[in-house]
Every structure is written in C-alpha cells, then in structure tokens.
Amino acid sequence: MRTGRIAISASADDEEWCTFDVTVTYDTIEAHMHFDAYTDDWSEFGGKLMSFPKNPADSVVFEAGIDSSGYDFLVLKAYCYDAAGHAAVSVLLDNNQDLPRRCRLEFSIPADAASINLLGSMLYNWKVEHSSELLWEAQIS
C-alpha cells in the first residue's frame, strides 16, 4: 500500500521567525526543502483544513517562498478529486532557479478527508516553541 507523510521541523530564530524544514514522502518519492516564515504561518492553513471539504469543489492552499526569486518554494493543496469527496494533498516543490539548474517535483498524496482534518488540527495547534517537530501520516480507507 502506498503511504504518504509530511514531516516538518522548526528552528525558531526568535519568538516570531522560524526556519522550517519540510520533508514530504509518498511511496518511493521523497522531497525536502526549507524556508523561513513566521512561527504561526501554518495556523491559518491548519484552520481551513479542519473544516475541509465544504463541498466537492473545495480546496485549501498553503504557499511558502512563492515570491522569493531564486529560493525554494512549496505549495500544498488539499482538494477533492471526485464528486464523492475522495481527497488528496497535492505537493509542489520547486527550487525556483533558471534552467538548467531548475528542479521541480509535483505529486499528490491520497488521504481520507478525516485524515486531512487531523493534519489541519495538528498545524492549527502547533506551537513551535513547545515542540519543534510535527509528523502527519496520511490515512486512507
């Protein structure tokens, strides 16, 4: 059975700013990146994931590093892939470099909506000053 997981570790530079290391795996694929952000940047995404999906066309997106030319960026998107509400988290990692140094990886991790809701709760309630690591493993029935 194919499994997916998202592991995030945080190294707080101060009370508000942090370096995040993100490793995402699915089956035999593994992608890693790091970016700097506010310590609570995951909270809004997590709050939206807790009530996902509101309907089969619903999606929730998290972006990090998107506007920083020459730096890694990450896009996570929870979405439904059919009218029955089956869901997945798409992952896009890009080193944001010009060719020939450009590296880009995109894939999806199927997961039950309840599993995505759990990821949301974990992110929403994550206080990096108390716990520097977060691990979510996708569950699918």
GIQUIKA-V628816 format. One record per backbone hydrogen bond with DSSP energy under -0.5 kcal/mol. CO is the residue of the C=O (numbers start at 1). NH is the residue of the N-H. E is the energy in kcal/mol with one decimal. If there is no record, write none. Layout:
co=CO nh=NH e=E
co=CO nh=NH e=E
This chain:
co=3 nh=27 e=-2.4
co=4 nh=138 e=-2.6
co=5 nh=25 e=-2.4
co=6 nh=136 e=-2.5
co=7 nh=23 e=-2.9
co=8 nh=134 e=-2.6
co=9 nh=21 e=-2.8
co=10 nh=12 e=-0.5
co=11 nh=19 e=-2.2
co=16 nh=39 e=-2.5
co=17 nh=13 e=-2.0
co=17 nh=14 e=-1.7
co=18 nh=20 e=-0.5
co=18 nh=37 e=-2.5
co=19 nh=11 e=-2.4
co=20 nh=22 e=-0.5
co=20 nh=35 e=-2.0
co=21 nh=9 e=-2.5
co=22 nh=33 e=-2.2
co=23 nh=7 e=-2.9
co=24 nh=31 e=-2.7
co=25 nh=5 e=-2.2
co=26 nh=29 e=-2.8
co=29 nh=26 e=-2.3
co=31 nh=24 e=-2.7
co=33 nh=22 e=-3.1
co=35 nh=20 e=-3.2
co=37 nh=18 e=-2.5
co=38 nh=41 e=-1.9
co=40 nh=43 e=-1.2
co=40 nh=44 e=-0.6
co=41 nh=45 e=-0.6
co=42 nh=46 e=-2.6
co=43 nh=47 e=-2.6
co=44 nh=48 e=-1.9
co=45 nh=49 e=-2.2
co=46 nh=50 e=-1.7
co=47 nh=51 e=-0.5
co=48 nh=51 e=-0.8
co=49 nh=52 e=-1.5
co=55 nh=58 e=-2.1
co=58 nh=80 e=-0.8
co=60 nh=78 e=-2.5
co=62 nh=76 e=-2.4
co=64 nh=74 e=-2.5
co=65 nh=68 e=-1.6
co=67 nh=69 e=-0.9
co=68 nh=71 e=-2.1
co=73 nh=94 e=-2.2
co=74 nh=64 e=-2.4
co=75 nh=92 e=-2.2
co=76 nh=62 e=-2.8
co=77 nh=90 e=-3.4
co=78 nh=60 e=-1.9
co=79 nh=88 e=-2.2
co=82 nh=85 e=-1.7
co=86 nh=81 e=-2.8
co=86 nh=82 e=-0.7
co=87 nh=111 e=-2.0
co=88 nh=79 e=-2.5
co=88 nh=90 e=-0.5
co=89 nh=109 e=-2.3
co=90 nh=77 e=-2.1
co=91 nh=107 e=-2.0
co=92 nh=75 e=-2.3
co=93 nh=105 e=-2.8
co=94 nh=73 e=-2.8
co=96 nh=70 e=-1.1
co=98 nh=101 e=-1.7
co=103 nh=95 e=-2.3
co=105 nh=93 e=-2.7
co=107 nh=91 e=-3.4
co=108 nh=110 e=-0.6
co=109 nh=89 e=-2.1
co=111 nh=87 e=-0.6
co=112 nh=116 e=-2.0
co=113 nh=117 e=-2.6
co=114 nh=118 e=-1.8
co=115 nh=119 e=-2.0
co=116 nh=120 e=-2.2
co=117 nh=121 e=-2.2
co=118 nh=122 e=-2.6
co=119 nh=123 e=-2.6
co=120 nh=124 e=-2.9
co=121 nh=125 e=-2.1
co=122 nh=126 e=-0.5
co=123 nh=126 e=-0.7
co=126 nh=128 e=-0.6
co=127 nh=130 e=-2.0
co=127 nh=131 e=-1.9
co=132 nh=10 e=-3.0
co=134 nh=8 e=-2.8
co=136 nh=6 e=-2.4
co=139 nh=112 e=-3.5
